[in-house]
Amino acid sequence: MILGRTERGKAPVEPVTLKILVAGGFGVGKTTLVGAVSEIKPLRTEELLTEAGRPVDDTSGVEGKRTTTVAMDFGRITLREDLVLYLFGTPGQDRFWFLWDELATGALGAVVLADTRRLEDCFAAVDYFERRAIPFVVGVNCFEGASRYPAEDVRQALDLDPAVPVVLCDARDRESVKEVLVEVVQHAMAYAGGPRRTLTG
C-alpha cells in the first residue's frame, strides 16, 4: 500500500459531514431512533423520571416511560463512503427548549418524529423549524397498537406545506430509520435549490 492511497490505488475519500436534528414530543422515540441507526455507541443524557417531575412531564400515552433526555442524544451514521451524518436528538420537554437553538446551529435539516396517538406533541417542533427555515421531514413512528393513517392524512392534520415529506417509519428498525434520514438529506438539498440526488444504491 502506497502512503496516502487505498489498496485499490484510489485517493482516500474525505467524507462530507452533515448535522441532522431529531426532534418531537416527549416519549415519541427520538432516543430509540438515534440508537437504532448509530454505528457508534450513542451518547445519551437520560435521567430517571421522578415524582417531582410529574407536574411538568406529561406522561399521558407513555405511562411506561421511565427515563427522559435532559440534554441530547448523539449518534453517527455513514450513508455512503463520502457522506456521514451526525445525529443530535433534542429533549422533548418544554423546560429544556433553551438547548434547541444551540443544537440547531449548523444543522442541514431535521426529522420531526410524530406519534399519531399524540400528534399535537409535535406541533411545537414543526413550528420551530418552519420559523427558522430549517428543512425538515415528518417521520411518523408507527407504534404497536396505534392506529395507522396514510401520510396525507398526517400532513393535513399537521397543516404542513405540500413540499414537506411525511414518511411512515419504525424508530426501532435501522433500515427504516435510514430511509427517513436519506429523505431528510434529499429534501434539504432540494430546499437549498440543488438537484434532488439519489443517495443510495
ChimeraX attribute file (.defattr): number of C-alpha atoms within 10 A of each C-alpha:
attribute: neighborCount
match mode: 1-to-1
recipient: residues
	/A:1	8
	/A:2	7
	/A:3	7
	/A:4	10
	/A:5	12
	/A:6	12
	/A:7	11
	/A:8	8
	/A:9	10
	/A:10	9
	/A:11	11
	/A:12	13
	/A:13	11
	/A:14	9
	/A:15	13
	/A:16	12
	/A:17	15
	/A:18	16
	/A:19	19
	/A:20	24
	/A:21	26
	/A:22	27
	/A:23	30
	/A:24	29
	/A:25	24
	/A:26	23
	/A:27	27
	/A:28	27
	/A:29	23
	/A:30	30
	/A:31	28
	/A:32	16
	/A:33	26
	/A:34	28
	/A:35	24
	/A:36	20
	/A:37	23
	/A:38	20
	/A:39	12
	/A:40	11
	/A:41	11
	/A:42	18
	/A:43	17
	/A:44	18
	/A:45	15
	/A:46	16
	/A:47	12
	/A:48	12
	/A:49	15
	/A:50	10
	/A:51	8
	/A:52	8
	/A:53	10
	/A:54	10
	/A:55	8
	/A:56	10
	/A:57	17
	/A:58	13
	/A:59	15
	/A:60	11
	/A:61	12
	/A:62	12
	/A:63	9
	/A:64	9
	/A:65	13
	/A:66	13
	/A:67	13
	/A:68	20
	/A:69	22
	/A:70	18
	/A:71	21
	/A:72	24
	/A:73	24
	/A:74	22
	/A:75	22
	/A:76	23
	/A:77	18
	/A:78	17
	/A:79	14
	/A:80	13
	/A:81	11
	/A:82	12
	/A:83	15
	/A:84	16
	/A:85	22
	/A:86	18
	/A:87	27
	/A:88	26
	/A:89	29
	/A:90	27
	/A:91	28
	/A:92	27
	/A:93	18
	/A:94	12
	/A:95	11
	/A:96	14
	/A:97	13
	/A:98	11
	/A:99	14
	/A:100	19
	/A:101	10
	/A:102	9
	/A:103	17
	/A:104	19
	/A:105	10
	/A:106	11
	/A:107	16
	/A:108	21
	/A:109	26
	/A:110	28
	/A:111	28
	/A:112	25
	/A:113	28
	/A:114	29
	/A:115	22
	/A:116	19
	/A:117	15
	/A:118	15
	/A:119	17
	/A:120	14
	/A:121	20
	/A:122	23
	/A:123	15
	/A:124	16
	/A:125	23
	/A:126	24
	/A:127	12
	/A:128	15
	/A:129	18
	/A:130	14
	/A:131	9
	/A:132	10
	/A:133	11
	/A:134	18
	/A:135	24
	/A:136	29
	/A:137	24
	/A:138	28
	/A:139	28
	/A:140	26
	/A:141	24
	/A:142	19
	/A:143	17
	/A:144	8
	/A:145	7
	/A:146	11
	/A:147	10
	/A:148	15
	/A:149	12
	/A:150	11
	/A:151	16
	/A:152	14
	/A:153	11
	/A:154	20
	/A:155	16
	/A:156	11
	/A:157	12
	/A:158	15
	/A:159	11
	/A:160	17
	/A:161	10
	/A:162	10
	/A:163	12
	/A:164	15
	/A:165	19
	/A:166	25
	/A:167	21
	/A:168	21
	/A:169	22
	/A:170	20
	/A:171	27
	/A:172	20
	/A:173	14
	/A:174	15
	/A:175	14
	/A:176	17
	/A:177	22
	/A:178	21
	/A:179	15
	/A:180	23
	/A:181	24
	/A:182	16
	/A:183	23
	/A:184	25
	/A:185	25
	/A:186	18
	/A:187	25
	/A:188	20
	/A:189	17
	/A:190	15
	/A:191	18
	/A:192	11
	/A:193	9
	/A:194	11
	/A:195	11
	/A:196	14
	/A:197	11
	/A:198	10
	/A:199	12
	/A:200	9
	/A:201	4
